[in-house]
């Protein structure tokens, strides 16, 4: 839904890019790439915060249940997989959300 709103806000710019010579597929790719890069930034920040905060937070909660010392030691793949998955999902859903670029005529993009 957010991707569609962003796309609707950029209709005039997309029409200009199309008039300059950008293909629909290239415009769709750049749109999806921007969403993917934003997701990658958020995933990196989230992964870093999770690495710093998870053990102390879970340890404090486990102390309430009688477990005195909780330490997790996940592998690197386990840590990076969720961020990579979210980034790829944002990229592909951005690509699918931008299919409207391919269907719209250049004159329609410029008129809006």
C-alpha positions in Angstrom: 0.0 0.0 0.0 2.8 2.4 0.8 4.6 1.6 -2.4 1.4 2.5 -4.4 1.2 5.8 -2.5 4.8 6.6 -3.3 4.3 5.7 -6.9 1.2 7.9 -7.2 3.2 10.8 -5.7 5.9 10.4 -8.3 3.8 10.1 -11.5 4.9 13.4 -12.9 8.6 12.6 -12.4 8.2 9.2 -13.9 6.6 10.8 -17.0 9.6 13.1 -17.3 12.0 10.2 -17.0 10.0 8.2 -19.6 10.1 11.2 -22.0 13.8 11.5 -21.6 14.2 7.8 -22.6 14.1 5.6 -19.6 12.3 2.3 -20.3 9.4 1.1 -18.1 11.5 -1.8 -16.8 14.3 0.5 -15.8 11.9 2.8 -14.0 10.4 -0.2 -12.2 13.8 -1.5 -11.3 14.9 1.9 -9.8 11.7 2.1 -7.8 12.1 -1.4 -6.4 15.8 -0.7 -5.7 14.9 2.4 -3.7 12.5 0.4 -1.6 15.0 -2.4 -1.2 17.7 0.0 -0.1 15.4 1.6 2.5 14.5 -1.9 3.8 18.2 -2.8 3.9 19.0 0.2 6.0 16.2 -0.6 8.4 17.2 -4.2 8.5 20.8 -3.3 9.3 19.8 -1.0 12.2 17.3 -3.6 13.5 19.9 -6.4 13.3 22.5 -4.2 15.1 20.0 -3.3 17.9 18.9 -6.9 18.2 22.5 -8.0 18.6 23.1 -5.5 21.3 19.8 -5.7 23.3 18.5 -9.2 22.9 20.7 -11.0 25.5 20.3 -8.5 28.3 16.6 -8.1 27.7 15.9 -11.9 27.5 18.2 -12.5 30.5 16.2 -10.0 32.6 12.9 -11.7 31.7 14.3 -15.2 32.3 15.4 -14.1 35.8 11.8 -13.6 36.6 11.2 -17.2 35.7 14.1 -18.5 37.8 16.7 -18.8 35.0 19.7 -16.9 36.3 22.0 -16.6 33.3 20.8 -16.6 29.6 23.3 -16.3 26.8 22.5 -16.9 23.2 25.1 -17.6 20.5 23.4 -17.6 17.1 25.4 -18.2 14.0 26.0 -15.4 11.5 23.6 -16.9 9.0 20.8 -17.0 11.6 21.5 -13.3 12.4 21.6 -12.1 8.8 18.8 -14.2 7.3 15.8 -12.1 8.5 17.2 -8.8 7.3 18.1 -10.3 3.9 14.6 -11.8 3.6 12.9 -8.5 4.5 15.1 -6.6 2.0 14.3 -9.1 -0.8 10.6 -9.0 -0.1 10.5 -5.2 -0.2 12.4 -5.3 -3.5 10.1 -7.8 -5.1 6.9 -6.2 -3.8 8.2 -2.8 -5.0 8.7 -4.4 -8.4 5.2 -5.7 -8.4 3.7 -2.5 -7.1 5.3 -0.6 -9.9 3.7 -2.6 -12.6 1.4 0.5 -13.1 4.4 2.2 -14.7 4.5 -0.3 -17.5 0.7 -0.1 -18.2 0.4 3.6 -18.3 0.9 5.6 -21.4 3.5 8.4 -21.6 0.9 11.1 -22.2 -1.1 9.9 -19.2 2.0 10.2 -17.0 2.8 13.7 -18.3 -0.8 14.9 -17.9 -1.1 13.9 -14.3 
